[in-house]
Amino acid sequence: MLIKDHAICIRAIDYSETSQIITLFAKDTGKFDAIAKGSKRAKSAFDGPIEIFSYGNVVFSTSKSKKLATLTEFKQNPTFSHLISNLFALNCSLFAAELLNSFTEQYDPHPNLYEHLIQFIQNLKQTDQKVDSLKFMILFQIILLKETGMLPVLSHCINCRTRYEQKATKNEIYFSSSANGLICRDCEQNFSEKIRLSKNAANCLVNLNLIKDANEKTINEIEKILIYHFTQMLHKPPKMAKHILQ
């Protein structure tokens, strides 16, 4: 059975001299791996070799006996070609694709996450400032955690459940990946694995609307916290993380 959807390529590797194996993230289908036979030929049904972040309408078939879907049509949209001229934006996009691939399951639809991924890459087109790109990156990472059911508790202490605002004047708040949330000063001694947050970083995590006006130091701190959290969940550092914070 042929399936039609709208998808973006988040991974592409050579399979043979003429074919590729790609990972697509589709709006209604979710993530899936597919073989694109003959995609590297001069004249193919895919408008040439499939590049990462190519997106558009796709047609593919699946089989219970095969792990790979078979891609039959892909009308590639070149909208994201701007990434080639902005290395940091490209690295942010590759990091987002890596996290998306790591934290989503095959054929598990996330239409809202799909729309946010497209918007995230389009947002990167609007700036050549690293700090602004990181702001877009942070917001996408939060959406990814929320959509996959792994968003940490960011409104109150995970232990005593006291809301962060009530203890903000003490200027001591911590984040624990193993506890999956914020920890207040009165509870922090109960957790060996934790990172102390600055008041500005904590405020931004509690109220994401503050991120757009946050300074570079705060944004870098928040991204370090998120990379630490992803590293703890994956039990290894994401490959692209080293290209984000240097």
Stockholm file with secondary structure:
# STOCKHOLM 1.0

chainA/1-246         MLIKDHAICIRAIDYSETSQIITLFAKDTGKFDAIAKGSKRAKSAFDGPIEIFSYGNVVFSTSKSKKLATLTEFKQNPTFSHLISNLFALNCSLFAAELLNSFTEQYDPHPNLYEHLIQFIQNLKQTDQKVDSLKFMILFQIILLKETGMLPVLSHCINCRTRYEQKATKNEIYFSSSANGLICRDCEQNFSEKIRLSKNAANCLVNLNLIKDANEKTINEIEKILIYHFTQMLHKPPKMAKHILQ
#=GR chainA/1-246 SS CEEEEEEEEEEEEECSSSCEEEEEEETTTEEEEEEETTTTSSSCTTSSSCCTTCEEEEEEECCTTCSSEEEEEECCBGGGGGGGGCHHHHHHHHHHHHHHHHHCCBTCCCHHHHHHHHHHHHHHTTCCCHHHHHHHHHHHHHHHHHHTTCCCBCSBCTTTCCBGGGGGGGTCEEEETTTTEEEETTTGGGCSSCEEECHHHHHHHHCGGGGGGCCHHHHHHHHHHHHHHHHHHHTSCCGGGGGTCC
#=GC SS_cons         CEEEEEEEEEEEEECSSSCEEEEEEETTTEEEEEEETTTTSSSCTTSSSCCTTCEEEEEEECCTTCSSEEEEEECCBGGGGGGGGCHHHHHHHHHHHHHHHHHCCBTCCCHHHHHHHHHHHHHHTTCCCHHHHHHHHHHHHHHHHHHTTCCCBCSBCTTTCCBGGGGGGGTCEEEETTTTEEEETTTGGGCSSCEEECHHHHHHHHCGGGGGGCCHHHHHHHHHHHHHHHHHHHTSCCGGGGGTCC
//
